[in-house]
Structure formats: structure tokens, C-alpha cells
Amino acid sequence: MITETGKVVALSGDSVWVQTIRTSACQSCSARAGCGQRALAKVSGGRANQILVANSLGARVGDEVVIGIDEQSLLTASLAVYGAPLLLMVLASIVGYRWFGGTDAAAIVGALAGLGAGFWWVRRWQRRGGDRYQPRLIRVNSAHSVTCL
């Protein structure tokens, strides 16, 4: 499970908006010296992100929470998002070149069609995946404090 700590900044029906700063994953990763994500986080100053997460633990605004996503789900989704469009682009480029006159223009049109088809397929696949590829609340680290007068 890949986890990240964040703070609940808003409620939205049965979900909460969690604000995170991308730094914790970089500290424990073995590839941190050569990673582009770490370089981007360094340049952006660890810019904050807001993520909509189902409020399964009853978190309230101001609570510090831990959100997580399954490693296998993240790997599968990454492979689909990057690999499928690229693979279809290359295959459609070859098909376009061979079937439509052997010109560069045919290969380019085929590549663009394959890339578009890959993105379309990933979008449909993502919708069928349901909650499997969504982050979820793991725990609430600090409870919301109430001030008595």
C-alpha cells in the first residue's frame, strides 16, 4: 500500500477533499536520486494537491488523515495509461505504412489514429475499474478538537 498524509480541507457529500504535499514517498524510495518526480517536487516546492476521497472513516475538516492506494492497482493503471496508447500507436503506424502505400504520411496518420484509439480504450477501461483505482482513507491521525467556552 502506497500511503500519503494529508489534511481534510473540505467536505463534499459522502467524500472529503484531502490536501497533500508530495514528499513522503520520495523519502522512502530507493530510486530517489534519479527520479523525475522528486525533481519536479523539488522545483515546485512540494506543491499541494487536492484529492477527492470517499469519507469512509467520518473525517472532518481540519483532520489529518492518511490516504492510500494499492501498489498493484497503481502499477496496473500506470501500465495501461502509458503502455496501451504507445503500443497501439506503434502497431497502427506499421499497419498504416504497409496497407496505405508505404508513405510517411500514412504512417503518421496511422500513429495518430492508434494513439487516439489507445486513449479511448484506457478511458473505457478506467470507467469499468470502479473504485479499485481510487485512493481511499486509511486512518485519521488526529481528531478534530472542540473548544469549550
MARBA-310618 format. One record per residue (C-alpha): x, y, z; residue in one letter. Coordinates in steps of 0.001 Angstrom, whole numbers, padded with zeros to 6 digits, always signed. Layout:
N
XYZA/...
! end
This chain:
149
+000000+000000+000000M/+001370+003402-001012I/+000326+005992+001555T/+000362+009758+001851E/-000534+012030+004742T/-002843+014956+004134G/-005275+017338+005720K/-009023+017429+005141V/-009843+020856+003704V/-013500+020443+002664A/-016478+018112+002762L/-018419+017190-000381S/-021377+014912+000318G/-020023+011480+001261D/-016483+012475+000248S/-013744+014729+001560V/-011167+016875-000189W/-007725+015971+001153V/-004794+018308+000567Q/-001411+016588+000293T/+002144+017681-000407I/+004181+015188-002411R/+007239+014488-000303T/+006801+011369+001840S/+007045+008850-000993A/+010343+010384-002135C/+011991+009846+001246Q/+011452+006084+001277S/+012006+005354-002413C/+015230+003624-003468S/+015262+005418-006859A/+015057+008921-005399R/+018417+010078-006780A/+017406+009619-010403G/+013663+010142-010230C/+011875+012784-012266G/+009025+013006-009734Q/+011438+014051-006999R/+012986+016662-009279A/+009550+018084-010080L/+008568+018154-006394A/+011833+019950-005608K/+011279+022580-008293V/+007642+023151-007330S/+008475+023267-003628G/+006379+020179-002906G/+003260+021848-004306R/-000003+020879-002666A/-002561+018672-004412N/-006205+018176-003533Q/-007778+014741-003928I/-011440+013772-003558L/-011677+010626-001417V/-014688+008703-000100A/-015179+009587+003572N/-015362+006042+004945S/-013943+006987+008369L/-016034+010052+009204G/-013185+012550+008846A/-013978+016225+009367R/-012428+019453+008127V/-009067+020006+009809G/-008359+016328+010479D/-005017+014893+009451E/-005616+011696+007503V/-003625+009004+005751V/-004792+008057+002258I/-003515+005117+000272G/-003734+003172-002946I/-002829-000454-003566D/+000581-000860-005225E/-000641-003476-007698Q/-003556-001249-008760S/-001192+001681-009286L/+001187-000458-011337L/-001638-001879-013460T/-003143+001557-014072A/+000240+003062-014959S/+000961+000276-017406L/-002444+000702-019037A/-002284+004510-019225V/+001215+004640-020689Y/+001600+001277-022405G/-001692+000793-024263A/-001657+004094-026215P/+002034+003684-027047L/+001599+000085-028208L/-001453+000902-030321L/+000346+003915-031787M/+003283+001794-032946V/+001086-001011-034297L/-001247+001374-036154A/+001770+003199-037593S/+003092-000060-039032I/-000343-001009-040370V/-000819+002444-041901G/+002556+002301-043588Y/+002062-001202-045025R/-001597-001019-046042W/-001793+002533-047376F/+001016+002973-049879G/+004179+002819-047799G/+004411+006590-047260T/+005402+008522-044181D/+002059+010341-044234A/+000210+007017-043974A/+002419+006000-041046A/+001798+009329-039281I/-001965+009105-039771V/-001892+005509-038534G/+000160+006508-035490A/-002247+009303-034576L/-005243+007005-035038A/-003607+004344-032870G/-002758+006858-030167L/-006332+008144-030146G/-007687+004585-030009A/-005341+003819-027102G/-006547+006811-025108F/-010165+005892-025888W/-009603+002312-024702W/-007915+003460-021466V/-010819+005799-020740R/-013362+002976-021155R/-011197+000593-019112W/-010902+003150-016314Q/-014677+003558-016076R/-015146-000210-015728R/-012500-000386-012977G/-014744+001210-010366G/-013167+002024-007009D/-010193-000289-007477R/-008014+002512-008840Y/-009185+005218-006431Q/-007297+006288-003309P/-009063+005626-000013R/-008861+006761+003590L/-006680+004504+005716I/-006877+006257+009084R/-007456+009569+010815V/-004264+010645+012606N/-005607+013484+014692S/-009158+014101+015744A/-010858+017446+015268H/-010603+019441+018501S/-013566+021222+020076V/-013088+024372+022134T/-015436+024813+025111C/-016333+028262+026377L/
! end
